[in-house]
Amino acid sequence: MGYQVLARKYRPQRFAEVAGQDHVTTTLMNALRQNRVAHGYIFSGHRGIGKTTIARILAMALNCRMEAGAAERPTPEPCGVCDSCVEIRQGNSVDVIEIDAATNRGIDEIRELRDAARYSPARDRYKIYILDEAHQITEAAFNALLKTLEEPPAHVIFMMATTEPENIPQTIRSRCQHFSFHAVRFDDILGQLRAIAAAEQVEAEEGALALLAEAGDGSMRDALSIMDQAIASAPVENGRPVLSAGQIRELMGSVPNAVFERLLEAVAAGQSAALMEQLNGLLNAGHSPSSLARQMVRYLRNVLMAKLGGEQTQLLQISADERARAARTALLFPEEEITRNLQIVLRTFDDLNYRQEQRFHLELGLLKLIHAQRLLPIEELLSGMASKGGARGTAMTGAMRGAAASARATTVARSSSPAIPPIETPGEWGGGVDRKQSAADGEDSRAPAAAVAIREPLAEAIPETAPVPAADKSSGSDNASLAEGARAVARGAAVAGATVPEVDALRTAVTAALSAAGHDSAAHVLGAGAWALEGSGLRIEVAGMGKKMLGLTVNPAAEKIIRQELGRLGGPTRFVVVPGAEVIAGPMAAPDVAPAAGSIQQAALAHPLVEKARAIFKAEVRSVVDLRETKSASK
């Protein structure tokens, strides 16, 4: 017989030899021991983790010639030496039929299987059908199998292995016992590789075996396939192949994680030139940008897990040396920055898949990591901390940490108070507020003075220029823009915390915008209402008007104008207009507003019939609704 690859040569032949699937093997062993064998099984999970292998072992245990409990077979494990076990292991058993469902997926093949299932097994106790890649079977073929699977003959057992159980119809799944396989743990793969290396008389460094186990990505078969290839390419010393970590990396086209450690050290120090020089050396050595980005994503993920759970956390499926390296890198950044860096590199990796100049996009993505280090949290600017030491290493409160952790990679920062609008890039307003800042004094060029006035204590807390981090003095222009954006946010905060005069300024601006747009009735009604700030919203209470009439007056078009005007002024993002019993007395109450000259209110009040009605009923006209445009539009 010719050479057998490691994945086949060391294929488990007993339940105890299967690594990482104890929840499946224990259940099946107990079922065999109690004689509670089902007529249908579905084995699902990742590739190369033992689905078909366990199906074969179960078939051997069911058809083994030796009785369980005998001297030759003390446990439900198959004996492995009888004719049935040998034939099943070699794949030439008459009563255990393995079908590749990827090629035999049609209704005709399933009909033949159904007809053959009626006949008793030729020699063994059960006739067993193992359907590999069962999700490839067509829906019509599954329907043809449905009745047989629900009420099969007593001698027939179906076993279906699949990587996509969701593609198997629910009617089939409900008639079978479903076992979901787990990805094999790193330690289990490493232990198996160590044992195989000893059996094959291969000299292997521990770091080389760890790289093979990590490359398996939870699949035992993948790790053994890569190990086969590594042994074939390994140098021979004293008649034995020698596996080294460097040879494994060269074989897989990967770079040592020490390289990514140095790259992130340059990022932490803000050394753009050093970062580009290291990247240039990697690209000139023949490493593809896509491969480098993929490996850096994996390394940053390990760094994040080390930051969250420490060096010995179970979240890290890597060797001890790599755990220590990830923990060292995690000390360079706070959790929020690691998360942001991982998001930037993930986005860069996605961009590389459909970009022409991959090198340029990778360089840009890594430079973004350094640029993101220069962005100062807005909380520190507002509290005056930035002038005392910069953004790096400053302790934040729990609310600030929560706000910073949810920020996007290009976000300067988000305030923990909902009244302060977020800044997406330095110097820009968020939330629909005017983004054009005056170059002379940084104020909103369109907002009235009352709306952008900064209280004196808050203005003192905002430095006129942002400090330049010591790591890179060339970033002065970036920090100037950042400081300008911070002062803009401060003005927004002052508006959000406005007192009565600011509310009156909002009322004046909104009613003027409504009148300019032809909504005179809405302007008159809202101008006479009581305006009050409640949390992050604005409440406008209109007295003497019912809910229905109020809805006609302040219609959706008027609401849109109000929302736009409030956004332009940096006011509350939410508002509500409600009917009230009477005008609220006090400083928040609006003065009586006379109808504007030439408005529909003035024309209605001057009409003889209206004057006569007011005299007869001694009534007061609170609002006037112009329905002429609505009628003409309906015609």
KOLVEXGU-506416 format. One record per residue (C-alpha): residue in one letter; x, y, z. Coordinates in steps of 0.2 Angstrom, whole numbers, padded with zeros to 4 digits, always signed. Layout:
% KOLVEXGU-506416
aXYZ ...
***
This chain:
% KOLVEXGU-506416
m+0000+0000+0000 g+0006+0017-0004 y+0009+0032+0007 q-0006+0037+0018 v-0008+0055+0023 l-0008+0059+0042 a-0026+0063+0042 r-0031+0046+0037 k-0017+0036+0045 y-0021+0043+0062 r-0040+0043+0060 p-0048+0039+0077 q-0055+0021+0078 r-0063+0022+0095 f-0074+0035+0104 a-0060+0038+0116 e-0048+0043+0103 v-0059+0057+0096 a-0052+0074+0102 g-0063+0089+0108 q-0081+0080+0106 d-0084+0073+0123 h-0102+0079+0123 v-0105+0068+0108 t-0095+0053+0112 t-0102+0052+0130 t-0120+0053+0124 l-0117+0040+0111 m-0108+0028+0123 n-0123+0029+0135 a-0135+0026+0121 l-0126+0010+0116 r-0125+0005+0134 q-0143+0007+0137 n-0148+0001+0120 r-0157+0017+0116 v-0151+0018+0098 a-0161+0031+0087 h-0165+0027+0069 g-0159+0044+0063 y-0144+0055+0067 i-0138+0072+0061 f-0120+0077+0064 s-0116+0095+0061 g-0101+0107+0063 h-0085+0114+0057 r-0075+0105+0044 g-0062+0092+0049 i-0068+0090+0067 g-0074+0071+0066 k-0092+0071+0060 t-0089+0057+0048 t-0077+0048+0059 i-0089+0047+0073 a-0102+0041+0061 r-0091+0026+0056 i-0086+0022+0074 l-0105+0022+0079 a-0108+0010+0064 m-0094-0001+0070 a-0101-0001+0087 l-0118-0006+0081 n-0112-0020+0070 c-0098-0027+0080 r-0098-0046+0081 m-0092-0045+0099 e-0106-0043+0112 a-0103-0028+0123 g-0098-0034+0141 a-0088-0049+0134 a-0070-0051+0138 e-0065-0046+0121 r-0076-0030+0122 p-0079-0024+0139 t-0087-0008+0134 p-0098-0002+0120 e-0083+0003+0111 p-0080-0007+0095 c-0068-0021+0096 g-0059-0016+0080 v-0053-0034+0075 c-0069-0043+0070 d-0073-0044+0051 s-0087-0031+0053 c-0076-0018+0061 v-0062-0021+0049 e-0073-0020+0033 i-0081-0004+0040 r-0064+0004+0043 q-0058-0001+0026 g-0074+0006+0018 n-0080-0010+0009 s-0094-0016+0021 v-0109-0022+0012 d-0121-0016+0026 v-0113+0001+0029 i-0116+0012+0014 e-0107+0029+0013 i-0115+0040+0000 d-0108+0057-0006 a-0124+0067-0005 a-0115+0081-0015 t-0115+0071-0031 n-0129+0059-0027 r-0142+0072-0022 g-0156+0070-0034 i-0173+0061-0032 d-0169+0046-0042 e-0154+0042-0031 i-0164+0044-0015 r-0178+0033-0022 e-0165+0019-0025 l-0159+0021-0008 r-0177+0020-0001 d-0180+0004-0011 a-0164-0004-0005 a-0168+0000+0013 r-0183-0012+0013 y-0171-0027+0012 s-0163-0034+0027 p-0144-0033+0030 a-0134-0046+0021 r-0124-0051+0037 d-0123-0038+0051 r-0136-0032+0063 y-0140-0016+0055 k-0140-0008+0038 i-0133+0009+0040 y-0133+0023+0028 i-0120+0037+0030 l-0124+0053+0020 d-0110+0065+0019 e-0113+0083+0015 a-0132+0080+0017 h-0137+0098+0015 q-0133+0096-0004 i-0148+0084-0006 t-0162+0093-0015 e-0179+0097-0007 a-0188+0085-0018 a-0176+0071-0013 f-0178+0075+0005 n-0197+0074+0003 a-0195+0056-0005 l-0185+0051+0010 l-0196+0059+0023 k-0208+0044+0025 t-0194+0031+0026 l-0185+0042+0039 e-0200+0044+0050 e-0205+0025+0050 p-0190+0016+0044 p-0188-0003+0045 a-0181-0009+0062 h-0164-0014+0054 v-0161+0003+0045 i-0151+0018+0053 f-0148+0034+0044 m-0133+0045+0049 m-0131+0063+0040 a-0115+0073+0041 t-0116+0091+0036 t-0108+0108+0039 e-0124+0118+0035 p-0138+0110+0046 e-0149+0125+0043 n-0151+0120+0025 i-0158+0103+0030 p-0177+0104+0030 q-0185+0106+0048 t-0196+0090+0044 i-0180+0080+0042 r-0172+0087+0057 s-0187+0084+0069 r-0186+0066+0065 c-0167+0064+0069 q-0156+0066+0084 h-0145+0082+0081 f-0128+0083+0088 s-0119+0099+0085 f-0100+0097+0085 h-0088+0110+0093 a-0072+0117+0085 v-0057+0107+0092 r-0048+0117+0105 f-0030+0123+0102 d-0023+0113+0117 d-0032+0097+0110 i-0025+0100+0093 l-0007+0103+0100 g-0007+0087+0110 q-0012+0077+0095 l+0001+0085+0084 r+0014+0082+0098 a+0009+0063+0099 i+0009+0061+0080 a+0026+0070+0079 a+0033+0057+0091 a+0025+0042+0082 e+0032+0048+0065 q+0050+0052+0073 v+0049+0070+0068 e+0060+0083+0078 a+0048+0097+0080 e+0050+0113+0090 e+0036+0118+0102 g+0033+0134+0093 a+0032+0125+0076 l+0018+0114+0083 a+0009+0129+0090 l+0009+0137+0073 l+0002+0121+0065 a-0011+0120+0078 e-0016+0139+0076 a-0016+0137+0057 g-0029+0123+0059 d-0041+0135+0066 g-0051+0123+0076 s-0050+0109+0062 m-0040+0094+0066 r-0039+0088+0048 d-0033+0105+0042 a-0019+0105+0055 l-0014+0087+0050 s-0014+0092+0032 i-0002+0107+0035 m+0009+0096+0046 d+0010+0083+0032 q+0016+0097+0020 a+0028+0104+0033 i+0036+0087+0035 a+0038+0085+0017 s+0048+0102+0016 a+0058+0100+0032 p+0076+0097+0032 v+0083+0080+0037 e+0095+0078+0051 n+0101+0061+0057 g+0088+0053+0046 r+0074+0063+0055 p+0064+0078+0048 v+0066+0094+0059 l+0052+0106+0060 s+0056+0124+0065 a+0044+0139+0068 g+0053+0149+0054 q+0051+0135+0041 i+0032+0134+0046 r+0030+0153+0043 e+0039+0152+0027 l+0029+0138+0021 m+0012+0146+0026 g+0018+0163+0019 s+0016+0171+0037 v+0027+0183+0047 p+0031+0181+0065 n+0020+0190+0077 a+0035+0199+0084 v+0034+0210+0068 f+0016+0215+0072 e+0022+0219+0090 r+0035+0231+0083 l+0022+0239+0071 l+0010+0242+0086 e+0024+0249+0096 a+0027+0261+0082 v+0009+0265+0082 a+0009+0268+0101 a+0024+0280+0100 g+0016+0289+0085 q+0031+0286+0074 s+0024+0286+0056 a+0040+0285+0047 a+0046+0270+0057 l+0029+0262+0054 m+0030+0264+0035 e+0048+0258+0034 q+0044+0242+0043 l+0029+0239+0032 n+0039+0243+0016 g+0052+0230+0021 l+0038+0217+0023 l+0030+0221+0006 n+0047+0221-0002 a+0050+0204+0005 g+0035+0197-0005 h+0021+0197+0008 s+0004+0202+0001 p-0005+0217+0008 s-0021+0206+0011 s-0011+0192+0020 l-0003+0205+0031 a-0019+0214+0035 r-0027+0197+0039 q-0013+0192+0051 m-0014+0209+0060 v-0032+0207+0063 r-0029+0190+0071 y-0015+0198+0082 l-0026+0213+0087 r-0040+0201+0092 n-0027+0191+0103 v-0021+0208+0110 l-0039+0213+0114 m-0043+0196+0123 a-0027+0198+0133 k-0032+0215+0138 l-0049+0209+0144 g-0045+0192+0152 g-0026+0193+0156 e-0012+0182+0149 q-0019+0165+0154 t-0037+0168+0149 q-0046+0154+0139 l-0051+0167+0126 l-0033+0165+0119 q-0030+0149+0109 i-0011+0152+0106 s+0005+0146+0113 a+0013+0153+0130 d+0026+0164+0120 e+0012+0171+0110 r+0001+0174+0125 a+0016+0184+0133 r+0018+0194+0117 a+0000+0199+0116 a-0001+0204+0134 r+0015+0215+0132 t+0006+0224+0117 a-0010+0225+0127 l-0001+0236+0140 l+0002+0249+0126 f-0016+0254+0124 p-0032+0256+0134 e-0046+0244+0129 e-0055+0258+0119 e-0040+0261+0108 i-0037+0242+0105 t-0056+0240+0100 r-0054+0256+0088 n-0038+0249+0080 l-0046+0232+0077 q-0060+0241+0069 i-0049+0251+0058 v-0039+0236+0052 l-0054+0226+0049 r-0061+0239+0038 t-0044+0240+0029 f-0044+0222+0026 d-0062+0223+0019 d-0056+0237+0007 l-0042+0227+0001 n-0053+0214-0007 y-0059+0226-0021 r-0046+0239-0022 q-0033+0240-0036 e-0019+0247-0027 q-0019+0236-0011 r-0002+0243-0005 f-0008+0261-0004 h-0024+0256+0005 l-0014+0246+0018 e-0002+0260+0021 l-0017+0272+0023 g-0025+0260+0035 l-0010+0259+0046 l-0007+0277+0046 k-0025+0279+0052 l-0020+0270+0068 i-0007+0283+0072 h-0019+0297+0068 a-0032+0290+0079 q-0019+0291+0093 r-0019+0310+0092 l-0038+0312+0094 l-0042+0318+0112 p-0058+0313+0121 i-0070+0327+0121 e-0073+0324+0140 e-0055+0329+0144 l-0056+0345+0133 l-0072+0350+0142 s-0066+0346+0159 g-0049+0355+0156 m-0039+0339+0158 a-0031+0341+0141 s-0021+0356+0146 k-0013+0345+0160 g-0006+0330+0151 g-0015+0325+0135 a-0027+0311+0131 r-0016+0295+0133 g-0017+0287+0150 t-0030+0298+0158 a-0042+0290+0169 m-0060+0292+0163 t-0077+0289+0173 g-0087+0274+0169 a-0099+0284+0159 m-0085+0292+0149 r-0078+0274+0145 g-0094+0268+0139 a-0096+0283+0127 a-0078+0281+0121 a-0080+0262+0118 s-0095+0264+0107 a-0086+0278+0096 r-0082+0275+0078 a-0064+0273+0072 t-0064+0291+0065 t-0074+0299+0079 v-0065+0312+0090 a-0076+0307+0104 r-0094+0307+0110 s-0100+0316+0126 s-0108+0306+0139 s-0122+0319+0140 p-0135+0317+0126 a-0137+0335+0125 i-0120+0337+0117 p-0120+0332+0099 p-0107+0320+0093 i-0092+0325+0082 e-0088+0313+0068 t-0072+0322+0062 p-0062+0336+0071 g-0071+0353+0069 e-0088+0346+0062 w-0105+0347+0070 g-0115+0331+0071 g-0134+0328+0072 g-0139+0340+0058 v-0132+0356+0065 d-0123+0368+0054 r-0106+0361+0050 k-0098+0377+0043 q-0088+0386+0056 s-0082+0404+0055 a-0064+0405+0051 a-0062+0421+0061 d-0070+0416+0078 g-0076+0398+0076 e-0094+0402+0079 d-0109+0396+0069 s-0110+0409+0055 r-0129+0407+0054 a-0134+0405+0072 p-0140+0421+0081 a-0129+0427+0095 a-0141+0422+0108 a-0140+0404+0102 v-0122+0402+0102 a-0117+0413+0117 i-0105+0403+0129 r-0107+0405+0148 e-0091+0412+0156 p-0087+0397+0167 l-0088+0385+0152 a-0078+0396+0140 e-0064+0397+0153 a-0063+0378+0153 i-0060+0377+0134 p-0042+0381+0129 e-0039+0392+0114 t-0027+0380+0106 a-0026+0361+0109 p-0010+0354+0115 v+0002+0345+0103 p+0006+0327+0109 a+0025+0325+0113 a+0025+0309+0102 d+0024+0319+0086 k+0026+0338+0085 s+0021+0338+0066 s+0002+0336+0071 g+0000+0354+0076 s-0013+0358+0062 d-0023+0342+0067 n-0024+0347+0085 a-0028+0365+0080 s-0043+0358+0071 l-0047+0347+0086 a-0047+0362+0098 e-0058+0371+0086 g-0071+0357+0085 a-0070+0356+0104 r-0075+0374+0106 a-0089+0371+0094 v-0096+0357+0104 a-0094+0368+0120 r-0106+0381+0111 g-0118+0367+0108 a-0117+0362+0126 a-0121+0380+0131 v-0136+0380+0120 a-0142+0363+0127 g-0141+0369+0145 a-0149+0386+0140 t-0159+0396+0152 v-0175+0406+0149 p-0167+0420+0137 e-0160+0406+0126 v-0177+0398+0125 d-0185+0415+0120 a-0172+0416+0106 l-0177+0399+0100 r-0195+0404+0100 t-0191+0420+0090 a-0181+0411+0077 v-0193+0396+0075 t-0208+0408+0073 a-0199+0419+0061 a-0194+0403+0050 l-0212+0398+0050 s-0219+0415+0045 a-0206+0416+0031 a-0212+0399+0025 g-0230+0404+0024 h-0236+0395+0041 d-0242+0411+0049 s-0255+0402+0059 a-0242+0390+0066 a-0231+0404+0070 h-0244+0414+0079 v-0250+0399+0089 l-0232+0393+0094 g-0227+0411+0098 a-0241+0412+0111 g-0237+0395+0119 a-0226+0391+0134 w-0209+0384+0129 a-0199+0374+0141 l-0183+0363+0140 e-0186+0345+0148 g-0170+0335+0148 s-0164+0334+0130 g-0181+0339+0122 l-0191+0354+0120 r-0210+0355+0126 i-0221+0368+0118 e-0238+0369+0127 v-0252+0379+0118 a-0267+0385+0128 g-0285+0386+0122 m-0283+0374+0107 g-0289+0356+0105 k-0278+0342+0100 k-0287+0340+0083 m-0286+0359+0079 l-0268+0359+0085 g-0264+0345+0073 l-0271+0355+0058 t-0262+0371+0063 v-0245+0363+0066 n-0245+0351+0052 p-0230+0339+0046 a-0223+0353+0035 a-0223+0365+0049 e-0215+0352+0060 k-0201+0349+0047 i-0197+0368+0048 i-0196+0368+0067 r-0185+0353+0067 q-0173+0361+0054 e-0173+0377+0063 l-0169+0369+0080 g-0155+0359+0072 r-0148+0374+0063 l-0147+0383+0080 g-0140+0368+0089 g-0156+0367+0100 p-0164+0351+0106 t-0166+0337+0093 r-0183+0332+0100 f-0198+0343+0103 v-0217+0340+0106 v-0232+0352+0104 v-0246+0348+0116 p-0263+0357+0120 g-0264+0366+0137 a-0278+0372+0148 e-0271+0390+0150 v-0255+0399+0147 i-0242+0396+0160 a-0238+0411+0170 g-0221+0416+0175 p-0205+0420+0165 m-0207+0406+0153 a-0224+0413+0147 a-0224+0421+0130 p-0231+0439+0128 d-0246+0442+0118 v-0241+0442+0100 a-0251+0454+0088 p-0255+0447+0071 a-0242+0452+0058 a-0247+0465+0045 g-0254+0458+0030 s-0256+0440+0038 i-0271+0429+0037 q-0274+0432+0055 q-0275+0451+0053 a-0287+0449+0038 a-0298+0437+0047 l-0299+0448+0063 a-0304+0463+0052 h-0318+0454+0043 p-0335+0461+0047 l-0343+0444+0050 v-0329+0439+0062 e-0331+0456+0071 k-0350+0454+0072 a-0348+0436+0079 r-0335+0442+0092 a-0347+0456+0098 i-0362+0444+0099 f-0354+0430+0108 k-0341+0440+0117 a-0328+0428+0111 e-0309+0428+0107 v-0301+0422+0092 r-0287+0411+0097 s-0281+0404+0080 v-0284+0405+0062 v-0282+0391+0050 d-0280+0394+0031 l-0288+0380+0021 r-0288+0388+0004 e-0272+0380-0002 t-0278+0363+0004 k-0294+0365-0005 s-0286+0370-0021 a-0273+0356-0020 s-0287+0343-0018 k-0296+0349-0033 
***
